[in-house]
Amino acid sequence: MNKYKFTETWFDGNIPNWIQIFEYYKQKYTITSVLELGCYEGKATTWLCENIISAGTKYDIIDTFKGSIDESGGENTKNRLKTNNNFIEENFKHNISFFPDINFEIYKGYSQQILPTFEPIPIYDFIYIDASHRSDDTFVDAYYAHKLLKQNGLLIFDDYQWKDPKDLRPVNSPQLGIDTFYQMYKDMYVVLFKGYQIGFIKK
């Protein structure tokens, strides 16, 4: 792991659950295309590359690479960005450089602006949403992810149970956006698991 440049360990707590999820999922389905909304330094990205996906996988990334000031450790991110405005992007590109056989495409910007430019055709086997802590942003991400996810595709949201300790209004947590999305499309999804994260399989 020393070859990577990581300054945060937020993803590590998800690994035991992801091992079980993907062990179950890959018994039935294959993953040849991935969309990740919000990658930060690439902890989830590198874990997937090391453990789940194979050479030739299409892997699209959308991120502003500006970090988030409302997340745990956000002040650390702000301080680093004052010193080096590009440290998140530089670390991410360094970390994925160890996987030249994965077909990465990076879209730099806000997912709510970039996703509407994608042709709404189901092309992804797995979509991971971790781009915003706001419920409205998360709903928009989910809406476009739904159009892009294949039948039997896997959809995982991070931070389902996250709350902003400084502002407990529902708009400042992803949960309301995710719940609203599921209420609209629940006839098309099966809840695979539910905890700090939540995951679905598209029927």
Contacts in CASP RR format, 6 or more apart in sequence:
PFRMAT RR
TARGET T0000
AUTHOR 0000-0000-0000
METHOD contacts of the structure
MODEL  1
MNKYKFTETWFDGNIPNWIQIFEYYKQKYTITSVLELGCYEGKATTWLCE
NIISAGTKYDIIDTFKGSIDESGGENTKNRLKTNNNFIEENFKHNISFFP
DINFEIYKGYSQQILPTFEPIPIYDFIYIDASHRSDDTFVDAYYAHKLLK
QNGLLIFDDYQWKDPKDLRPVNSPQLGIDTFYQMYKDMYVVLFKGYQIGF
IKK
3 98 0 8 1.000
4 46 0 8 1.000
4 94 0 8 1.000
4 95 0 8 1.000
4 98 0 8 1.000
5 41 0 8 1.000
5 90 0 8 1.000
5 91 0 8 1.000
5 94 0 8 1.000
5 95 0 8 1.000
6 41 0 8 1.000
6 42 0 8 1.000
6 43 0 8 1.000
6 91 0 8 1.000
6 95 0 8 1.000
7 41 0 8 1.000
7 76 0 8 1.000
7 80 0 8 1.000
7 87 0 8 1.000
7 91 0 8 1.000
8 40 0 8 1.000
8 41 0 8 1.000
8 43 0 8 1.000
8 73 0 8 1.000
8 76 0 8 1.000
8 77 0 8 1.000
9 43 0 8 1.000
10 40 0 8 1.000
10 43 0 8 1.000
10 71 0 8 1.000
10 72 0 8 1.000
11 42 0 8 1.000
11 43 0 8 1.000
11 44 0 8 1.000
11 47 0 8 1.000
12 43 0 8 1.000
14 44 0 8 1.000
14 158 0 8 1.000
14 196 0 8 1.000
14 197 0 8 1.000
15 47 0 8 1.000
17 193 0 8 1.000
17 197 0 8 1.000
18 47 0 8 1.000
19 51 0 8 1.000
21 154 0 8 1.000
21 156 0 8 1.000
21 192 0 8 1.000
21 193 0 8 1.000
21 199 0 8 1.000
22 51 0 8 1.000
22 52 0 8 1.000
25 31 0 8 1.000
25 154 0 8 1.000
25 192 0 8 1.000
25 201 0 8 1.000
26 52 0 8 1.000
28 152 0 8 1.000
29 125 0 8 1.000
29 152 0 8 1.000
29 153 0 8 1.000
29 154 0 8 1.000
30 125 0 8 1.000
31 52 0 8 1.000
31 53 0 8 1.000
31 57 0 8 1.000
31 125 0 8 1.000
31 126 0 8 1.000
31 154 0 8 1.000
32 53 0 8 1.000
32 54 0 8 1.000
32 56 0 8 1.000
32 57 0 8 1.000
32 58 0 8 1.000
32 125 0 8 1.000
33 57 0 8 1.000
33 58 0 8 1.000
33 59 0 8 1.000
33 60 0 8 1.000
33 123 0 8 1.000
33 124 0 8 1.000
33 125 0 8 1.000
33 126 0 8 1.000
33 150 0 8 1.000
34 48 0 8 1.000
34 53 0 8 1.000
34 57 0 8 1.000
34 58 0 8 1.000
34 59 0 8 1.000
34 60 0 8 1.000
34 124 0 8 1.000
34 125 0 8 1.000
34 126 0 8 1.000
34 127 0 8 1.000
34 128 0 8 1.000
35 60 0 8 1.000
35 62 0 8 1.000
35 124 0 8 1.000
35 126 0 8 1.000
35 127 0 8 1.000
35 128 0 8 1.000
35 145 0 8 1.000
35 148 0 8 1.000
36 44 0 8 1.000
36 45 0 8 1.000
36 59 0 8 1.000
36 60 0 8 1.000
36 61 0 8 1.000
36 62 0 8 1.000
36 127 0 8 1.000
36 128 0 8 1.000
36 130 0 8 1.000
37 62 0 8 1.000
37 63 0 8 1.000
37 111 0 8 1.000
37 115 0 8 1.000
37 127 0 8 1.000
37 128 0 8 1.000
37 129 0 8 1.000
37 130 0 8 1.000
37 131 0 8 1.000
37 141 0 8 1.000
37 145 0 8 1.000
38 61 0 8 1.000
38 62 0 8 1.000
38 63 0 8 1.000
38 111 0 8 1.000
38 129 0 8 1.000
38 130 0 8 1.000
38 131 0 8 1.000
39 45 0 8 1.000
39 61 0 8 1.000
39 63 0 8 1.000
39 92 0 8 1.000
39 130 0 8 1.000
40 63 0 8 1.000
40 67 0 8 1.000
40 88 0 8 1.000
40 92 0 8 1.000
40 130 0 8 1.000
41 88 0 8 1.000
41 91 0 8 1.000
41 92 0 8 1.000
41 95 0 8 1.000
42 91 0 8 1.000
42 92 0 8 1.000
42 95 0 8 1.000
42 96 0 8 1.000
44 128 0 8 1.000
44 130 0 8 1.000
45 59 0 8 1.000
45 61 0 8 1.000
45 92 0 8 1.000
45 95 0 8 1.000
45 96 0 8 1.000
46 95 0 8 1.000
46 96 0 8 1.000
46 98 0 8 1.000
46 99 0 8 1.000
49 59 0 8 1.000
49 96 0 8 1.000
49 98 0 8 1.000
49 99 0 8 1.000
49 102 0 8 1.000
53 59 0 8 1.000
53 102 0 8 1.000
55 101 0 8 1.000
55 102 0 8 1.000
56 101 0 8 1.000
56 102 0 8 1.000
56 103 0 8 1.000
57 102 0 8 1.000
57 103 0 8 1.000
58 103 0 8 1.000
58 105 0 8 1.000
58 123 0 8 1.000
59 102 0 8 1.000
59 103 0 8 1.000
59 104 0 8 1.000
59 105 0 8 1.000
60 104 0 8 1.000
60 105 0 8 1.000
60 106 0 8 1.000
60 107 0 8 1.000
60 124 0 8 1.000
61 92 0 8 1.000
61 104 0 8 1.000
61 105 0 8 1.000
61 106 0 8 1.000
61 107 0 8 1.000
62 107 0 8 1.000
62 109 0 8 1.000
62 111 0 8 1.000
62 114 0 8 1.000
62 115 0 8 1.000
62 131 0 8 1.000
63 88 0 8 1.000
63 89 0 8 1.000
63 92 0 8 1.000
63 106 0 8 1.000
63 107 0 8 1.000
63 108 0 8 1.000
63 109 0 8 1.000
63 131 0 8 1.000
64 108 0 8 1.000
64 109 0 8 1.000
64 110 0 8 1.000
65 86 0 8 1.000
65 88 0 8 1.000
65 89 0 8 1.000
65 92 0 8 1.000
65 108 0 8 1.000
66 81 0 8 1.000
66 88 0 8 1.000
67 74 0 8 1.000
67 77 0 8 1.000
67 81 0 8 1.000
67 88 0 8 1.000
68 74 0 8 1.000
68 77 0 8 1.000
68 132 0 8 1.000
68 133 0 8 1.000
69 75 0 8 1.000
69 77 0 8 1.000
69 78 0 8 1.000
70 133 0 8 1.000
70 164 0 8 1.000
70 166 0 8 1.000
70 172 0 8 1.000
71 77 0 8 1.000
71 133 0 8 1.000
77 88 0 8 1.000
80 87 0 8 1.000
81 87 0 8 1.000
81 88 0 8 1.000
84 90 0 8 1.000
89 108 0 8 1.000
93 106 0 8 1.000
96 102 0 8 1.000
96 104 0 8 1.000
107 114 0 8 1.000
110 131 0 8 1.000
111 131 0 8 1.000
111 132 0 8 1.000
111 137 0 8 1.000
111 140 0 8 1.000
111 141 0 8 1.000
111 144 0 8 1.000
112 137 0 8 1.000
112 140 0 8 1.000
112 141 0 8 1.000
115 140 0 8 1.000
115 141 0 8 1.000
115 144 0 8 1.000
115 145 0 8 1.000
115 148 0 8 1.000
116 144 0 8 1.000
118 144 0 8 1.000
118 148 0 8 1.000
120 144 0 8 1.000
120 147 0 8 1.000
120 148 0 8 1.000
121 147 0 8 1.000
121 148 0 8 1.000
122 147 0 8 1.000
122 148 0 8 1.000
122 149 0 8 1.000
122 150 0 8 1.000
122 151 0 8 1.000
123 148 0 8 1.000
123 150 0 8 1.000
124 145 0 8 1.000
124 148 0 8 1.000
124 149 0 8 1.000
124 150 0 8 1.000
124 153 0 8 1.000
125 150 0 8 1.000
125 153 0 8 1.000
125 154 0 8 1.000
126 153 0 8 1.000
126 154 0 8 1.000
126 155 0 8 1.000
126 156 0 8 1.000
127 145 0 8 1.000
127 148 0 8 1.000
127 149 0 8 1.000
127 153 0 8 1.000
127 154 0 8 1.000
127 155 0 8 1.000
127 156 0 8 1.000
128 156 0 8 1.000
128 158 0 8 1.000
129 138 0 8 1.000
129 141 0 8 1.000
129 142 0 8 1.000
129 145 0 8 1.000
129 155 0 8 1.000
129 156 0 8 1.000
129 157 0 8 1.000
129 158 0 8 1.000
130 157 0 8 1.000
130 158 0 8 1.000
130 159 0 8 1.000
131 137 0 8 1.000
131 138 0 8 1.000
131 141 0 8 1.000
132 138 0 8 1.000
132 141 0 8 1.000
132 174 0 8 1.000
133 159 0 8 1.000
133 162 0 8 1.000
133 164 0 8 1.000
133 172 0 8 1.000
133 173 0 8 1.000
133 174 0 8 1.000
134 171 0 8 1.000
134 172 0 8 1.000
134 174 0 8 1.000
135 170 0 8 1.000
135 171 0 8 1.000
135 172 0 8 1.000
135 173 0 8 1.000
135 174 0 8 1.000
135 175 0 8 1.000
135 176 0 8 1.000
135 177 0 8 1.000
135 178 0 8 1.000
135 180 0 8 1.000
136 171 0 8 1.000
136 177 0 8 1.000
138 157 0 8 1.000
138 174 0 8 1.000
138 177 0 8 1.000
138 178 0 8 1.000
138 181 0 8 1.000
139 176 0 8 1.000
139 177 0 8 1.000
139 178 0 8 1.000
139 180 0 8 1.000
139 181 0 8 1.000
142 155 0 8 1.000
142 157 0 8 1.000
142 177 0 8 1.000
142 178 0 8 1.000
142 181 0 8 1.000
143 181 0 8 1.000
145 155 0 8 1.000
146 155 0 8 1.000
146 181 0 8 1.000
146 185 0 8 1.000
146 188 0 8 1.000
146 202 0 8 1.000
149 155 0 8 1.000
149 202 0 8 1.000
150 202 0 8 1.000
151 202 0 8 1.000
151 203 0 8 1.000
152 201 0 8 1.000
152 202 0 8 1.000
152 203 0 8 1.000
153 201 0 8 1.000
153 202 0 8 1.000
154 192 0 8 1.000
154 199 0 8 1.000
154 200 0 8 1.000
154 201 0 8 1.000
155 189 0 8 1.000
155 199 0 8 1.000
155 200 0 8 1.000
155 201 0 8 1.000
155 202 0 8 1.000
156 197 0 8 1.000
156 198 0 8 1.000
156 199 0 8 1.000
156 200 0 8 1.000
157 174 0 8 1.000
157 178 0 8 1.000
157 197 0 8 1.000
157 198 0 8 1.000
157 199 0 8 1.000
158 174 0 8 1.000
158 197 0 8 1.000
159 173 0 8 1.000
159 174 0 8 1.000
159 196 0 8 1.000
159 197 0 8 1.000
160 174 0 8 1.000
160 175 0 8 1.000
160 178 0 8 1.000
160 194 0 8 1.000
160 195 0 8 1.000
160 196 0 8 1.000
160 197 0 8 1.000
160 198 0 8 1.000
161 175 0 8 1.000
161 195 0 8 1.000
161 196 0 8 1.000
162 173 0 8 1.000
162 174 0 8 1.000
162 175 0 8 1.000
162 196 0 8 1.000
163 172 0 8 1.000
163 173 0 8 1.000
164 172 0 8 1.000
164 173 0 8 1.000
170 176 0 8 1.000
178 198 0 8 1.000
182 189 0 8 1.000
182 191 0 8 1.000
182 200 0 8 1.000
187 203 0 8 1.000
188 202 0 8 1.000
188 203 0 8 1.000
189 200 0 8 1.000
189 201 0 8 1.000
189 202 0 8 1.000
189 203 0 8 1.000
190 200 0 8 1.000
190 201 0 8 1.000
190 203 0 8 1.000
191 198 0 8 1.000
191 199 0 8 1.000
191 200 0 8 1.000
192 199 0 8 1.000
192 200 0 8 1.000
192 201 0 8 1.000
193 199 0 8 1.000
END
